[in-house]
Amino acid sequence: MWNFLKNQFSLIVRMCQRGIKVTHVSKGSSSTKIQRFIPLANGLTDNMKSFAVFLLVLRYLSVSHGCTCTEGPQQFPAVQIDAGQGNVVMTDGNNYAYFLLGSQWYKMGSLNLKHVSVGPAGIWGVDLNNRVYKYVAGSFVFANGESLQQVDAGGDGQVVGVTDTSTIHCLKSTIASDYRKQSTLSWTTITGGLMYLSCSTKNGCWGVTPGQAIFFTKVTPSTCGISGWIQVEGVAVKVEIGTDGSVFALTKEGTVFQRQGIDSKTPQGTSWTHIPMPSRISHVSYDRGNLWVVTDYGTILKCFC
């Protein structure tokens, strides 16, 4: 059934993009009828057709190997998502930031952001010009001092980020938590070179280099000192660590892997397990048992793992 649904999904999307009417999908004695969708779809763009069909097929799709996915709250097209301490934030194709309340996304002002992160340090983001902001009292406040292409607030109070030249920077927990009004912040430079970095209150920080190598370290929140980088086998373009220390990696092919064997003695884990997904994935984030997923189609999945 898994392969059948994947094949039918790809076929339906191609048909919709070509304007072909799809009346039903069937296998054996079962039939998933979607004819009521077609008259409405005739007036939609190709991307909207693909999105609608994707959601219809998704209702009948479950993922094995420890995760079950359903459609999440949608703000189409989603680009990036981050979850921490029970909160979820995202950016969309128009570069606006949103906060999830219940099942509804609420726009966080009119500032254009390409990346947003939520965690113990609050909500932080970076704009299209790599300027850093913190969300304070209902608006984003500019934080001068460092230009970053990606920022992460998931650590134990500290904020970390990387530049477009792969240098790594850390904002001490006391500075990050006290920041309320616009001023120049003093960032600590961390040795190494990464294009993506994610931290947690448990099991340290994980990052990937421009060459897609994966590294792990522990960061002291009050000083931004590190324990030293340990290379982990495998390749990825993004690695995300959840509040509970669960680690997920995303490859350039859009496949997802979960790190196994993580404990206090081996915080870098021992192996990777592939997590099947119904589509190519562009972003993931994990918090409180839920893997939040953004597909290449701009849809959001909520997977219980």
Secondary structure as UniProt FT lines:
FT   HELIX           2..18
FT   STRAND          24..27
FT   TURN            28..29
FT   STRAND          30..33
FT   TURN            35..36
FT   HELIX           37..41
FT   TURN            42..43
FT   HELIX           46..58
FT   TURN            59..60
FT   TURN            65..66
FT   STRAND          68..71
FT   STRAND          78..84
FT   TURN            85..86
FT   STRAND          87..92
FT   TURN            93..94
FT   STRAND          96..101
FT   TURN            102..103
FT   STRAND          104..119
FT   TURN            120..121
FT   STRAND          122..127
FT   TURN            128..129
FT   STRAND          132..136
FT   TURN            137..138
FT   STRAND          139..144
FT   STRAND          150..152
FT   STRAND          159..162
FT   TURN            164..165
FT   STRAND          168..171
FT   HELIX           173..178
FT   STRAND          183..184
FT   STRAND          188..190
FT   STRAND          196..199
FT   STRAND          205..208
FT   TURN            210..211
FT   STRAND          213..217
FT   TURN            221..223
FT   STRAND          230..235
FT   STRAND          238..241
FT   TURN            243..244
FT   STRAND          247..250
FT   TURN            252..253
FT   STRAND          256..260
FT   TURN            267..268
FT   STRAND          271..275
FT   STRAND          281..287
FT   TURN            288..289
FT   STRAND          290..295
FT   TURN            296..297
FT   STRAND          300..304
//
